[in-house]
Each structure stands twice: as C-alpha cells, then as structure tokens.
Amino acid sequence: MKQQDTFPMEILENVDGWETLMFLYNAALKEVGTKIEILNDEFLHIHRYNPIEHIKSRLKTAESIVKKLKKNGYESTLENMVKYVNDIAGIRITCSFTSDIYRIADMIAKQTDIQVLSLKDYMKNPKESGYQSYHMLVTVPIFLSDTVVDTKVEVQIRTVAQDFWASLEHKIYYKFEGMAPAYISHELRECARIVAKLDERMLSLNNAILNLEAHMENGEKRTP
C-alpha cells in the first residue's frame, strides 16, 4: 500500500465524504491518544513519574468548521476543510510543569509513524492576549482496507495553570464575542503573567525537592 500525502480524491468526492472524513479524524484521535497514553505509562513505569495530568480529545463540529472557513475567506467545501482547517481533530495534554511540555513534545515527535508538520511555541512567544501553550500539528497514518491516509491532528500541551487561564479566557471572550473591553483584556494579560510566574516558581520548587531527595538517598547509601 502506498501512503498518501493528502486525502484521496475519491474520499472527498464520495457522497458520504463528510462521514468518511470525520471517521478518519476520529480514528486519528484514537491513534495519537493511545500513543500518548502508552508513553505516559512507560514514563511512569521507568522513571516513577507521571508527567501528564489529563488528556482530552475533541472533534470540531460542522458548524465550527464552516465558521472558521468563512472567517478565513474560504468556501465551505470538503477539500478546503481538509486543506485549511488544521484543528478538526484536537488533543489537549495538561501536565504539571513547564519542563514537562517540551519533554512530552519530544516524545511525540520521536514516534516513527508520526510526522510533525509545524510547531507553535507560545511559551517562548506568547500571544498578544497572554495565551501560553505549545502546539504541534502532526499527521498519523490511518490504515484502511485499500489505502493509507495521513490524517492531521493538532496537539496542544500546557500546564494546569495555563489550562486554567485559557479556559477562563475563552469563556470571557465568548461572552463578548471576541470584543472584550480594553480593561478586561489588560487584566487577562496581567493574569497570564501571574500564571507564568506561578509556573516558574512551582518548577523551581519541584527541582529543589528532587535535589533534596537525591541528597537524602546519597546520604543513606553512605551510611554503614
């Protein structure tokens, strides 16, 4: 079987094309989700440490997809949906510390059947709103009866604190339909800075605890 670079045209032209596409995106969510769970289990087994707090997956609704296409000036076709909407299938990974974000991203990227299409590091370069996270756009092969279809999945990795901020920011802007008053936007940016500082201090605290544990273990080993 030859692996396809894009969705085969017969899938896009099929009368049941929408259902087929959503089936493929759902299968891709399962594939990537399982890989992440296995990596987490392995990390816990070997290092006795669980870097992942939560894993959440979702498929965009038809309404949300059409809205995004129109916003970006594209017609609502299956071809445009596949080509221009990269977050139809999405997985959000919530972890404890900022150091875990890059560790998890590296583990995902090293999977031999996952292809990384693009990376967006909103940790080093936060959005103007204050949003911080790490985004990966990847493809995973979905094996069908007569072909293999590379299907896109967006993976978002963020800390618990970043997820808390992002969830509230989304609710606030939803109420104002994206046009929140200036003072609210300012307060959200201030809160984002507080979240970043909190993550920094929690990571520092965790490192101090790990160093203390290492010294205690070494001291016990030296005891006759």
N, C-alpha and C positions, 0 to 999 in steps of 0.2 A: 504493500500500500504506500502511495506517495503522500507525504504530508503537504497540506495546502497552506499557502501563505495567507489566504483570505477565505471567507466563506464561499463554498462552491456556488456558482450562479443558479444551479438547479434548486438549491435550497431557498435562495432569495426569490425565485420566480414561482415556487410552488404555491398553490392556493392556500396551503396550510403553513405558509412560510413563517408567520408570526409565532404560531405554536411551536414550530420546529426550532426557531431561534431561541425562544425562551427555554425550551428543553435543553438546548446546548449551554446556555448561560447558567442554568440551574445545575447542570452536570459539572460545569467548570467550578462552580462554587463548592460542590461536594469534593471535587478532586483537590483543590487548593486547601480547603478546610481540613481535610483528612491529613494532608501533608503537614500542616501546621500543628495539628494535634499530636501527630507522631513525633515531630521534632521536640515538642514540649515534653512529651512523655520520656523521650530519650534523655533530654537535658536533666529532667528530674531524677531519672534512674542513675545517670553517670555522675552528675555534679551535686545531687541532692538539693537542687534549687529549681524553683518553678518561676520562670521569667514572665509567664503570661497569666494575667488575672482573668480576662474574659475574651471570648471570640464571638463576634456577632456577624452574621451574613444577611444580605438582603438583595432582592431583585427590584430594579426600578419599575414602577407601574407604567402602563401605556400612556397615561395622562402626563406623568412626569417626563417621559422620554419625548413626547410631542412638544411639550412646553420648552424643553431645553433646545430642541432642534429649531423651533420658531425663534427663540431668543437669539440664537446664533445665525439666523438668516438662512436656514436650510429647509427644504421641503420635507414633509413627513413621509419618507419612503423607507423601506426596509434597508436598502443599500446605504442611505445616509445614516440611518440608525446604527448600523454596524461600523461605518467608517468614522463617524464624528462623535458618537456618544460612547465614551470610554468607561463610564462607571455604571453601566447597566447591571453588571454583576459586581457586588462590592463586599469586601470582608474588612471588618474593623477589629484590630487586635489592641487590647488595652493591657499595658504592662505596668510594673511598679516604678521603675526608674528610667531616666533618660538613657542611661548606658544600655539598657535592655533593648531600646528601639533599634539601634544600629546592629546589635548582636542578632536580633531576630531577622532584620532585613538581610543581613549577610547569610544567615542560614537558608532563607528562602531563595536568595539569588544563586546559591550553590547547588540547588536541585537541578539535576542534569536535564530534566524534561520541561523545566520552566524557563521561558525566555523573558528577560527583562526588557521592555520596550522603552520605558522612561522612568526617571526618578524626580521627585519634587521634595526637596528638603526644606520644609517650613520650620524646622528647628533653627537652622543657621540663618534662614531668611524668612522670618515671619511675615504673614500677610499684613496689609495696612491695618486691618481690623484688630490685629494682635493674635490671630489664629496661628497655632503651632501644632505641627504633626509631621509625619513622614509618609509620603505617598509613593507607592510602586505600581506601575502599570505593567502587568505581566500577561503572557499567554500560556495556556496549558493545553496539550493535545487531548482532544476528545475522540476516542476510537469508536467509530460507528461500524455498521456491518460491511460497508464497501468503501469507506474513506476515513481519513483522519482530519479533523477540523481544529485548527488552533483558535482558541476562544479567549477573549480578553477578560481579565479580572482586575479590578482596582483594589489594592491592599493599602489600608490606612493603619499606621502604627502610632500609638500615642500613649502617654502616661495616664493614670487615673485622674490626675489633676487637670491635664489638658482636655481629657474627655468631658469632665465636669464643666469646664469653661465653654467648650464647643457646643455642648448640648444646650446650655442656657442661652448662649449667643444666638443659636439657631431659633430658639423659641421666641426670643425678644425681637429679632429681625422679621420673623414670620408675622408677628402681630402688627408690625409697621410696614409689612410688605416690602422690606428692604430699604425703607426710607426712615430710619430712626433719627430722632433729633440729635443734634451735634453733641449735646452734653451726655447723652446716653452712649454714643459711640466713644466719646472720650473716656467715660467711666469703664467701658468694656476693655479699652486698651490698657487702662491702669490695672484692671483686674488681671489681664493677661500677663503684665509684668510681675504682678504679685505671684501668679501661678508659676512663672518661670523661676522666680526666686525660691519659691517653696520647693520645686523640683530639685533645684541646685542644692538646697540645704538638706533635703531628705537623702539625696545621693551621697553627700558628704558624710552624713550621719551613718548611713549604711556602710560606707567604706571604713569608717572609724570602728564600727562594730566588728567587721570582718578582720581588721588588723588586730583588734583586741583578742578575738577568738584564736587567731593564728599564734599570737604570743603565748596565750594560755596553753595551747596544745604543745608548743615547743617547750614550755616550762615543765609540763607534765612528763614529756619524753625524757627530759634531762634528770628528772627525779629518780634516784637509785631505788 
